[in-house]
Amino acid sequence: MTLVQLEYLIALDTYRHFAIAAENCFVTQPTLSMQIQKLEDELGVKLFDRSKQPVVPTEIGELIIRQARVLLRESSKIKDIVDEHRGTVAGEIRVGIIPTLAPYLLPLFLDNFIKKYPQVKLKVTELTTEQLLSKLNKDLLDVGIVVTPLLDDRITEYPLFYEEFVAYLSESEKAFQKEFILSEDIDPNHLWLLEEGHCIRGQILRICELRKKHSHMRNFEYEAGSIETLKRMVEHYGGVTILPELSLKDLTESQRLQIRRFHSPIPMREVSIVMLRHHLKKGIIEAMKTEILKVIPEKMKQNNVGKIIEVG
């Protein structure tokens, strides 16, 4: 049994297709198939049911794959330990980040991080929280930048900052006349939301203490895929949406007139770096935390006046 065979085993479990697994391991399909077969012969068990498409692990295969992930994860720590000992910030790190943070947070710190740590290979993927946690637990990611708390015992959370929620209203909304608003000032029939799968959707519903009712305001229903689309919907069709603070940075002066802040306690979301409890790469992760915190306003690093809205 070799580490290479275990790598092929995990790739096949991840992609459930011999050709795609081989492509991602940078080998030919016959090479990957032969090594999986050798491993099965050595162990005396079938690890995959090849009669099904896509291929699926057998019952014993699932147990062995789980242990293979542990072995590969532990073996990869040897290089991390050496780097930690030398104080070197180097190596590859795979980062997942949720879509409601990516376009606003990444441009703030990414250039500085890349220039400061040229020996780090940074691979960033935009994912929903559910997708991100799944990839973390399969060791397809090293770290995530998400909204917390997640209430997952497998995950370690390092809070970075607290992002205020604000309302973004059209002039036709009654609440537009107020300087500060309450959740009950928001008409649920006028509320634009992100589509299912975004954690911010559940947070907005909690802020407004509602489940959206059938709308009589519009003759169509639309759930957006991005925060930028939510802004456009308010501007072109009226109504209201809820935005996180970082998304306000590039608003024009006229757009800023459409913002209304909430009365205290201000609804906020906690943004954290998350990883599996046993993960290393601490040097790179600490460096990333430092670069992020350098570009975050001081008032966002503390939560003195806000109420953290639960995820989901």
N, C-alpha and C positions, 0 to 999 in steps of 0.2 A: 504494500500500500504506500503510495507516494502523495505528497502535497499536491502535485499536478493532477493526479487522478481525483483528489477531493475537490480541487478547483473546477474540473470538468463536471463532476457530479452536481455541484451547487449551481453551476451555469445551466445545466439541463433542467434542474428543478425550477430555476428562476424563469427560464424562457419556454419550457415545456415543448421544445422543438429542437431536434438535433442540428439542423442546418444553422438556425439562429444562434444556438448555444456555441457552436463551433466558430461562427463568425465573431462573436463577442470574446472568444478566447484566442482569436487570431491563429486558428489551426483549421485544417480541413475537416470535413464531416467524418470521413473514414477514420482519421486519427482519433477524434473524440469518441466515436462509437467503439473503436477497438480498446481504448483505455477504460471506458465504462464496462465493457465486456470482461476485460482482464480483472477489474476490481470485483465484479460479480462472481467470476470464477474463483478468485482467491477467497472470498467470503463464503462462497457456497450458497448464495441467495440471489434472487432476482430483486433488483432495486427499482426497476421501472416496469410498468405494464405497457408494452409496446403495441398492444392490440388496440389501444385507444388513441384517439387523436383529439386534442393534443395528448402526448404521453403524460402519464401520471405516476407518482411514486407508489410502490406497493406499501403495505402496512409496515413491514420491516424497513423498507426504503426510507420512509418518513423519519423513523427513529435514527437511522444512520446519517441521513442528511442533516438532521438537527445537530448531531454530535460533530459532523464534519464542519459545520459552520463555526462551532466553538473552537475546534482545533485550528482552523485557518485564521480565525480572529486572534487567537493566542499567539500563533506563530508570527503574525504580522507585527506584534508588539515588540519583537526583538529589536528591529530597526528603530522603533519609536523610543525605546529605552536608551539606546545609544545616543540618539539625537537629544533626548532630555538631559542625559549626563553631560553632553558637550555644550548644552545651552544653545543648540542649533535650531533655528526655525526653518525647517525644510521638509520636503515630501509632498505627497498628494493629499488633498482633503476634498471630500465630496459633500457639498452643502445643499440642503433643500431649503426653500423659502416659500412662504405662502404668497399667492398673487396679490393680496391686498397690502402687502409690505414691499414686495420686490421692486416695483417701479419707483418707489419713493425713498427707500432706505439704501438700496445698492448703489445708486449714483453718488450718494453722500460719502461713502467710505471706500468703495472698491478701488478707485485709481490709486489712492494713497497706500492701501494695503499691498497692491500688486507691485508698486514701485519700491516700497520699503522692504518687501520680502520676495525678492526675485527667485529664490530657491523653492518657493512654494508653488505647486501646481494646483490651482483652484478650479474645481468643476462645480458649477452652480446649476441647479434645476428648480424650476418653478412648479410647485405641487400644492394640492389641497392638504390640509392637516391630516386627513385620513390616509391619503397616499404617502405622505411624508413619514408618518409613523410606521406604516407597513414596510417601507424601504429601510428605515432605521433598524427595525427588528430583523430584517433579512440581511443586514450588513451591506446593503446597496448604497447607503449613505453613512457618513461619519457624524454629521451634525445637522441640526435643523434650526431655523429661525422662525418661530411661530408665536402665536398668542397662547398664553397660559393663564391659569393652571390647567394641566391635562389630566391630573388625577390618575396617573399610570405609574405603578410601582417599578416598572422596568426602566423608567426614564428619569434622568437627572435634569433639573431645570435651573438655569442661572438667569434670573431676571435682569434685563438691561435697562428698560425705561417704561414709562407709563404714558400712554397716548390718549389724549382727550378726544371724545366724540363731540361733534358739532352738527347742528341741523343746517341743511342747505335748502333754502326755500325760494319759490317763485313769489313775485310781488302780489299775486292773487290770493295767497294764503293769509288767513287772519293773523297767524302768529308772526307774520312779517312785520307787523306794526309794533311788536314787543322788542325790548332790548335783550332780555333774557327769557328763556322759555322753560316750560315744564313738559314732561312726557305727555300729559293729557292735552297739551296744545296741538299735538300732531294728529291730524285726521287720518285714520288707518286706510280710508278709501283713496287717499291722495299720496300714499307712500310707495316710493319706488324701492325695490329690493334687488339684491344680487340673487342669482339662481341658487338652487340647492347645492350643497357641497362646500360652500364657503362658510367658515365659522362665523364671520362677521354678520351673516344673515340672522343667525340665532341670537347674536348679541343685540342687534337692532330690535328684534322682536321683544327681547327682554327689556330693553330701554323703554320701549313704548308700551310695555305691559299689555301686549295684544297679540292676537293671531289675525292676520289680515283678513278682512271680510270681503265679500263680493263688492267689487267697485262699480258704482253707477256713474262715476265721474268720466270714465273713458269708455270708448266702444271697442277697446282691445286690451289685452293683458300682456305685459312684457316684463321678463325678469332678466336683468343684465348680467353680463359675464365679467364686467370690470367696473371699478369705481369711476373711471373716466366716462363710461357710458351713462352711469347714474347721473352725473352732472349734466350731461347733454340732454337727458330726458327731462330733467327739471327745467332747463333753460328753454327747451322747445315745446314742451307739452304741459308745463306747470307742475304743481304738486310739490313734494318734499322728499328728501332722502337724508340719510345720516352718513357723515364722512369722518374718517380718522384724521387726526391732526396733521400728520406728515403729508397728506394728500393736498393740503392747502397751500403748499409752498409756492407753486407756480401760478396761482390764481391771479387774474387781472384785478385792477381796482374795482371795476364794475361787478365782477364776480364776488369779490369780498363783501360787497354790500348785501349779498344774499345769505351770508353766514349769520346764524344766531347761536349763541352759546347757551348752555343749560344752567339753570340755577344749581347751587350747591345742594347736595353732593354731586359733583360733576361726574357723569358716566365716563369711565376710562377702560382701556384694555392694556393688559400687562404683556409686554413683548420680551421673549426670553430666547436664549440659546439653549437647545436641548440635545441630549445625547444618551446613549445607553450607559448604564451605571458603570460597566466595566471598561469603558472606552479609554484609550490613551490619547495620543496626539495633543496633549495638554498645552504644549508650547505654541502650536499653531492656533489652537482655540483661544488661548489667553491673548495672543497677539490680535486675533480678530475682534475679541471683546473690547480690547483697548482702543482699536481704531474706530469701532462703532461709537463708543462712548465719547470719543473726542469730538464727534460731529453732532452729537445730540444736545439740544439746549439743556441747561442746568435744571430748569423747572420740570423737565420731563424725566429726570433721573430719580425723582422722589414723588411719592404719592401722599401729599399732605391734606388735600381737599377733595379727593375723588373717591368714587365707588367703582371697584373693579367689577366689570360685567362678566359673568361666567361664559365659558366657551360652549357652543353647541345649543 
